[in-house]
Amino acid sequence: MTLGYRPISGLAVRHPYFVAGWPAALQLQPDAPTAALMSRFDLLLRGEPRRFVVMANTRLLDRLWSARDEWPADGLSFAAHSADPLWAYYTDVRALATSGAFRVAFPLAPRDCPGQADWLAAAPLDHAVDLPVRRTFWKYLLVGDWGADDALGVADAAGAVPFGDPAPETLPDGATVTAIRSTVPLALEERPRHRFQLRRGSGADARVLMARLPVAGPAALRREVIGGALCDVSEIFVNR
């Protein structure tokens, strides 16, 4: 806690890609009206492990309360962006309607509280924003001689994620590989928990060739037409 200051608004920015649940390297920049208000009343933005907090100078609380008619109705507004170069890969920036930056608002307690003490008691410190994670079709590209392609398959050890049949595919360098793609898009994760296996055959006669296939990383992103729509695809190369 900053000496001589008290929190008046808090915001947790959550992102399901991260194991911890919140994004690393996130930076907030106040817009012009918010910056002016913060400067005028000595408001500070502080980052804690799980959230950001707006702190008010206790010596200026009376002035801040008296000027409540000037507070922005939607709260204190900030442009947010991440310094992580992979941000736009694992975040569905299209759902944010931006190219990577987005806006967040720190709500303030209602201006019509009976008094300053009531306003401070109602400070919204647990507001949260959930960011959209990118979902991709996972496509395994089997490089090398794996034997009869039509007998190969990728299976989910948990039985939850289905995969399509193997199909030949030509890489840009002219090499032919076997491609096996999930039939549903999967959320990208910092540490994916899926356990996909490469098998030959099916049913009781199936033989496991690889007990745990590599998982998708955010950078190996491509766009492909699937079912008539342009979709995100994560390519995962597996060498013999």
Residue pairs with C-beta under 8 A, 6 or more apart in sequence:
2 44
2 46
2 55
4 57
4 58
4 59
5 44
5 55
5 56
5 57
5 58
6 55
6 56
6 58
6 61
6 120
7 53
7 54
7 55
7 56
7 123
7 125
8 43
8 54
8 55
8 56
8 108
8 109
8 120
8 123
9 53
9 54
9 75
9 76
9 106
9 107
9 108
9 123
9 124
9 125
9 127
10 51
10 52
10 53
10 54
10 106
10 123
10 124
10 125
10 126
10 127
11 51
11 52
11 53
11 104
11 106
11 127
11 128
11 129
12 22
12 50
12 51
12 52
12 126
12 127
12 128
12 129
13 22
13 23
13 26
13 51
13 52
13 80
13 104
13 128
13 129
13 131
14 21
14 22
14 128
14 129
14 130
14 131
15 21
15 22
15 23
15 91
15 130
15 131
15 133
16 130
16 131
16 133
16 187
16 189
17 23
17 90
17 91
17 133
17 134
17 187
17 188
17 189
17 190
17 218
18 24
18 190
19 189
19 190
19 191
21 50
22 50
22 51
23 82
23 84
23 87
23 131
24 82
24 84
25 82
25 83
25 84
25 87
26 80
26 81
26 82
27 80
27 81
27 82
27 83
28 45
28 52
28 78
28 79
28 80
28 104
29 78
29 79
29 80
29 81
30 38
30 45
30 76
30 77
30 78
30 79
31 77
31 78
31 79
31 103
33 72
33 77
34 72
34 76
34 77
34 78
37 43
37 70
37 71
37 72
37 76
38 44
38 45
38 54
38 76
41 56
41 57
41 60
41 63
41 64
41 67
42 56
42 57
42 60
43 54
43 55
43 56
43 57
43 64
43 76
44 54
44 55
44 57
45 52
45 53
45 54
45 55
45 78
46 52
46 53
46 54
46 55
47 53
52 106
53 125
54 76
54 106
56 64
61 116
61 120
62 116
65 116
65 119
68 111
68 119
69 111
71 108
71 111
74 105
74 107
75 105
75 106
75 107
75 108
76 105
76 106
76 108
77 103
77 104
77 105
78 103
78 104
78 105
78 106
79 101
79 102
79 103
80 101
80 102
80 103
80 104
81 87
81 100
81 101
81 102
82 91
82 100
86 218
86 219
87 93
87 100
88 99
88 100
89 134
89 188
89 218
89 219
89 221
90 133
90 134
90 188
90 190
90 218
91 100
91 131
91 132
91 133
91 134
92 132
92 133
92 134
92 135
93 99
93 100
93 102
95 132
96 102
96 131
96 132
102 131
104 129
106 127
107 124
107 127
108 123
108 124
109 119
109 120
109 122
109 123
109 124
110 119
110 122
111 119
113 119
113 122
133 187
133 188
133 189
134 187
134 188
134 218
134 221
134 232
135 185
135 186
135 187
135 188
135 232
136 185
136 186
136 188
136 216
136 221
136 231
136 232
136 233
136 234
137 181
137 182
137 183
137 184
137 185
137 186
137 224
137 226
137 231
137 232
137 233
137 234
138 181
138 182
138 186
138 196
138 216
138 233
138 234
138 236
139 179
139 180
139 181
139 182
139 224
139 233
139 234
139 235
139 236
140 154
140 179
140 180
140 181
140 196
140 198
140 213
140 236
140 238
141 169
141 171
141 177
141 178
141 179
141 235
141 236
141 237
141 238
142 152
142 166
142 177
142 178
142 179
142 180
142 198
142 238
142 240
143 175
143 177
143 237
143 238
143 239
143 240
144 239
144 240
145 240
146 152
146 178
146 209
146 240
147 200
148 200
149 166
149 168
149 178
150 165
150 166
151 200
151 201
152 166
152 178
152 180
152 198
152 199
152 200
152 209
153 163
153 165
153 166
153 180
153 198
153 199
153 200
153 201
153 202
153 206
154 163
154 180
154 182
154 196
154 197
154 198
154 199
154 213
155 163
155 196
155 197
155 199
155 206
156 162
156 163
156 194
156 195
156 196
156 197
157 195
157 196
157 197
158 194
158 195
161 182
161 184
161 186
161 194
161 196
162 182
162 183
162 184
163 180
163 181
163 182
163 183
163 196
164 180
164 181
164 182
164 183
165 180
166 178
166 179
166 180
167 178
167 179
167 180
168 176
168 177
168 178
168 179
169 176
169 177
169 178
169 179
170 176
170 177
171 177
181 233
185 231
185 232
186 194
186 216
188 216
188 218
188 234
192 215
192 216
194 215
195 212
196 212
196 213
196 215
197 208
197 209
197 210
197 211
197 212
197 213
198 208
198 209
198 210
198 213
198 238
199 206
199 207
199 208
199 209
200 206
200 207
200 209
201 207
210 238
213 236
213 238
214 236
214 238
215 236
216 234
216 236
217 234
220 234
220 235
220 236
221 232
221 233
221 234
222 232
222 233
222 234
222 235
223 230
223 231
223 232
223 233
224 230
224 231
224 233
225 231
226 233
